[in-house]
Amino acid sequence: MKFNYTCSDCGQRYPIQPELTVCPSCREKQIPDQPLQGVLEVKLDGEADRNFEISDLLPVPPQFFPSIPVGGTPLWQPLNLRRDLGFENLYIKDDGLNPTCSLKDRASYLVSAFAAQHGINEIVLASTGNAGSSMAGIGAAAGQKVTLFLPATAPEAKLVQALQYGATVHRVDGSYDLAYDLALTYCQRFGGMSRSTAYNPMTLEGKKTVSLEIFQQLMGAPDFVFVSTGDGCILSGVYKGFRDLHHLGLIDEIPSVVSVQAAGSDALYRAHQSGLFEARATQTIADSICVDVPRNGRHALNQLRSYGGRIITVTDSEIMTAQSRLSRSTGLFSEPAGATAFAGLLKIKAELPPSARIVILVTGNGLKDIATASRGITVPERTIQNLNDIN
């Protein structure tokens, strides 16, 4: 298999090298407070059969990956939900069972291997929480230094995770977008490989592996995939995996992808309606998808339009309801961002064929943000010493 970079805007091809992040030509057109221009994708050329090894479709040789078991997450068959919702072919892809409990491990794993391949030992990024704790954990397994810029509002569990793994954490008095800019400036001033989403092409490429696994587990492509969306990087990664499968002749068409945004952080949805990305302060309980400017927004929106995808929004109330229902009907405890995808299914379920093969992508474990989950439950105030105290 041969690999190179292709610009998602102008189509220019480049050799893969660590100092190249976004397209040199298109980056000159970058506008402040707008999504990245010139996002680079890994283009593969070659052949593969249905029994391919996922590592064969990645641009870094296996010997550079750290010894931590990323991927291979289960595809649940939620019998209670199938019965209650009337979808006999409903599945849940549980990426909260990755080593640091989120899908972001897929991107961190490939970034770590790419850095190791090129002798780079410091990886720098901004994160709302999951990408940071993920890179810290994967970096620890690889013996790499991780420098993280994290908004002060990030859930405590994600901060503790990153520190426990040994990352250098700079807490930012401001939004994720400020943290993103600081991380890029740090790399320019002090060096290191940027892992910030979309800016490093390996983040998109690593996330595509979730689609490759879904294909292998279903022995084919689903009809619909529901994906919670903030920056648009996971959404584009999902598309990239299915596009590679289509390019290799292993599937006949790209599944219908439903992008689900929180109503309080809906820049991609608004741009889909108006054609313009307008910077706006955001607020949602789903911290993992809370961004003012979706850095991969242009690229993600182009794919939604090119492949007939759909984008919808759900309220925080709908997210909390979905989180609770998912837990109580399946035993899967998802963080709010992961439950956002399920909330999207609940919102448009009447529009989908009962026989459709549907995959809900759950991107993170609920223990990453128990403060939000606690809003939807009632903790008993009374304590007891014996059974007579129950009544």
C-alpha positions, 0 to 999 in steps of 0.5 A: 500500500502506498500513502501520501497527503492530499489537500481536502480543498485544492487536491494538491498531493504531498509526501508524508512528512512530520513538518507538514500539517496543513496545505502550504498553499491553502493555509495562506487563505486562513481567516481568523475565527474560521475553520482550518483551510487546507486540511490534509488527508492520507490518500492510500493506493493499493489493493486489499481483500475483505480479510485485511489487517487494519494496520495494512491500511495505516501509513505507519509500520506496526513496529512504531506503535506503543504497546497499549491495546487501542481499538478492537472495541465491541459492537453491542447488540442492545436487545432491550433497545431493539425491542423498545425502538423497533429496530431489529438491526440496531448496534452500539459501537462502544469506544468508551472501552479503549484504554483511556476510555474514549475514541480519541485513543485511535487518533493518539495511537497513530500520532504517537507511532508517527512521532516515534517513526520520525524520532520526535519525543514531545507531543503538544495539543489542546483538548476539551479533555478526552484528547488530552487524557488520551494522548497523555495515556498513549504517550505514557505507554510510548515513553513520550512527553505530552504537553497539554493545554486544557480549559479550566472548565474541563471535567475534573476526571479528565484533568486527573487522568492526564496528570496521572499519566504524567502529562505537563498540563497548562490550564487555560483561563478561557475557551477550548479555542484559546487553548487550541491557539496556544498549543499551536503557538507553543509548537512554533516557539518550542517545537514538538509535534502538534496533535491538535485535532484536524491540524495533524492529519494523523488524527483523522487517519487514526479515527478512521479505524472505527469505521474499518472495525464496524465493517469487519464486525458487521461483515459489511457496511451499516445503513446509518451511523450516528456520530456526535460532532464538535470539531468535526474530526471524528465525523470526518474520520468516520467518513474517511474509513468508509471512503477508503473501503469504497475506494478499495472496492470493499463496499458499494456505497458510503453509509448515511452518516447522521451528525448530531450536535448539541444545540448549545454548540451547533456551529456546523449545523448553522453553517449547513443552513446558512453556508457561513461559519459564525463564531459564537460563544458555546455552552453545553453539558456535552463538554467533549463537543463544545467548541466555538469554531469547529476546526475541521468544520469546512472539511466535515461539512463538505463530506456531509454534503458530498455523501448525502449525510445529515446534521441535526441538533439536540438539547441538553435535556434530550442528551441527559434523557438519552444518557439515562435511557442508554444506561438503564436499558443497556448497562452502557454508561456513556458521557454526555457527548457519547449519548448525544449520538443516541439522542439524535437517533431518538429524535428522528427514529420515526423517519428510519426504516425498521429493518435498517442497520443502524450503528450508534457511535458512543465515544466516551465512558460516563465516568469521565464526567460524573458531575453531569450524570449526577444531575439526572439521578437522586442520591439517597439522603438517608443512611440505614443500619438495618432493614427496619430503617427502609420504611 
